[in-house]
Amino acid sequence: MQDFPIIEQLNSVIANKTVDEVLVSLPIDKYGPLVQAIVHQCEEQGIIVRVRTEMSTLRIARSYVDDLHGIPLVTIQSGPQDGWQLLSKRLIDIMASTVLLVLLAPLFIAVVLLIKWDSPGPVFFGQERVGLNKRRFRMLKFRTMLKGSDHQQCALEHLNEAEGPVFKIKNDPRITRIGAFLRRFSIDELPQLVNVLKGEMSLVGPRPLPVRDVERIDVQWHKRRFSIKPGITCLWQVNGRSNIAFNDWVRMDLDYIDKWSLGLDLLILVKTIPAVLRGPGAY
């Protein structure tokens, strides 16, 4: 691909800023190679591109005719297209999270009491995560570690057992007794129903990564996982979780994005229950 200085500037922006869409209005007959380079960069990271003319040789994304205030455009998109299915997905998220928060209220109360009995500190743990199109939000969990453990991670980096940019320790010394039980059955993840209700997450979608992990991603195609709203469970959760290498984890996320449907969401939700009870890779 021919090099253009503007591509470096574009990469800097989309790598560090929240970008929903990129609009290209350059004349295709004069700037064809540059337009193609812009499309490929955005396509690789799952960012919607709108251009004023036809594009060719798309590697991943799909194109469809659109208009912006009467201006004809060709929209290039690798994530699910807006429509009744995405609207239905959001409505299901709202109804299901509301019902589950009510039904699980007694369990929440019991977990709160156990955490307070087990160790001093807050009941909930909020961590900044990266969601749709790299938007940052505060994801909620029940606290499973000793108070202040998040500040000790740098000192434990040498014990990291995970491949790629993520951080995992099977026998993390910071985890409390109750925390180990909560993690074993993924009970610590239940407060994320609040994130789902707020629209920051979905019931099903790629797991939102911590900022620390995202900043260490050095493979462009890995970033396409940010082209859809993150979720509580996805293909990774029902296929072994922490026992899966990061590259395979991302491939599962992209496979979910490419094949997404309401039926696939339902299938993943059904498979999540026995996966949680078996607890493979839960730590």
Residue, then its C-alpha position, 0 to 999 in steps of 0.5 A: m500500500q502506498d504511504f501517505p502522511i495523512i494515514e499516520q495522522l488518521n491512525s493516531v486519531i482513531a487509536n487514541k480517540t473515540v471515533d464512530e465514523v469517518l467521512v471521506s469526500l475526496p474525489i475518487d478519480k484523483y485520490g483513489p489510492l488515498v481513499q482506499a488506504i483510509v478505508h482499509q485502515c478504518e475497516e481493519q479496526g471496525i470503524i464505519v466509513r462513509v464515502r461519496t462513491e463506489m469502493s472496491t476490493l473490500r476485505i472484511a466490511r460490507s457496503y450499502v447505499d446511504d445518504l447524509h442530508g441528501i448527499p448519496l454515500v456508500t457506507i462501508q461497515s464490518g459490524p452489524q448494520d443498524g436495523w430492527q435486529l439491533l433495536s430488538k437486541r437493545l430492547i431484550d437487554i433492557m427487559a432482561s437486565t431489569v427482570l434479572l436485577v429484581l429476581l437476583a436481589p436476594l442473591f445480591i444481598a447475600v453476596v454483599l454480606l459475605i464480602k463485608w464479612d470476609s474482608p474490609g473494603p467496598v462491596f463493589f469494584g469499578q474499573e475503567r473498561v473500553g467499549l464500543n468504538k473505544r468509548r471508556f466506561r466504568m464496569l461494575k463487579f463484586r469485589t473479589m480481591l483485597k482492598g487496593s489490590d488494583h494498585q499492586q498489579c504493576a508489581l505482579e506483572h512478572l507473574n502474568e500467565a496469559e499470552g498477548p496483552v491481557f493479564k491473568i494469574k491463576n492463583d492470584p494472591r490478591i483474591t479473597r476466600i469469598g472472591a475465589f468462590l464468586r469467580r468460580f461461578s462468575i457471580d462477581e460479574l452479575p453487577q454488570l447487569v447495571n451496565v447493560l441497563k445503562g446501555e454501556m454493555s449488552l448481555v452478549g458481546p465481546r468482553p470489555l478489556p481494561v485500559r491497560d490491556v487495550e493500550r498493549i494491543d499491537v495487532q491492528w485486526h484485534k481492534r475490530r472487536f471494538s466495532i460492537k457493544p461489549g457484553i457479559t458473555c460471548l463465544w469466549q466464555v462458553n469455550g473455556r475462557s482463560n484457557i484460550a490463547f488471546n489470538d483465538w479469543v479475538r478470532m472468536d469475537l470477530d467470528y461472533i461479529d461477522k455471524w451476529s444474529l439474535g439467534l446466535d445471542l440466544l444460543i450463547l446465553v443458553k450455553t453460558i449457564p452450563a459453562v458457568l456451572r462447569g467453570p472452565g478457565a474461571y479465575 
